[in-house]
């Protein structure tokens, strides 16, 4: 996988650790299963911020 700006982010911020997990399960952000989640379904947790990207 190639993400153009990711290499610059990692060089400028070596303390940041990025791990990409893919799968069909929905992680629970309240339980800190992940810090950021990209989903194809609307989350059921009410305290999450949802943004829809429009091209």
N, C-alpha and C positions, 0 to 999 in steps of 0.2 A: 504494500500500500504506500502510495506517495502523497504526502500532504505538503504542498509547496512552502508554507510559512512555518511548519513545525520545526524544521532544523534551526531556523533563526531563533525561535522561541526557546529551544533547548540550549542553544549556545549562550543566549543572553540570561537564562535562568537555570543554571545547572542544578539548583536545589529542587526543582519541580520534577516529579516522577509521574509519567503518564503511562497508563495501562489501558489498552482497549480490550473490552470484553464484548463479544457478540453472541447473540442467542435470542431465543424466543421469549424467555422469561422476563418479567417486569421486576426490576430491582426496587427495593424500598429505600428511598433517600432519607426518610426519617430515622431508619435504623443504621444509617451510614454504610449501606451496602455499596454506595457509589456517591461521589460528590456532584457529578453531572450525569444526566441521562438524556439520550436522544431517543425518542420513542415514536412509533408509528400509530400509537393509540393514545387517546386522552387519558391522563392519569386519574386514578380514583382518589388520591390524596388531595384534600382541599387546600392545604397550605403551600402548594407548589405554584411557581410562576410558569405559565405556559405561553410560549411565543410560537407563532406560526410564521415560517419563513415564506415570503412571497417573492417570486422571481420576476 
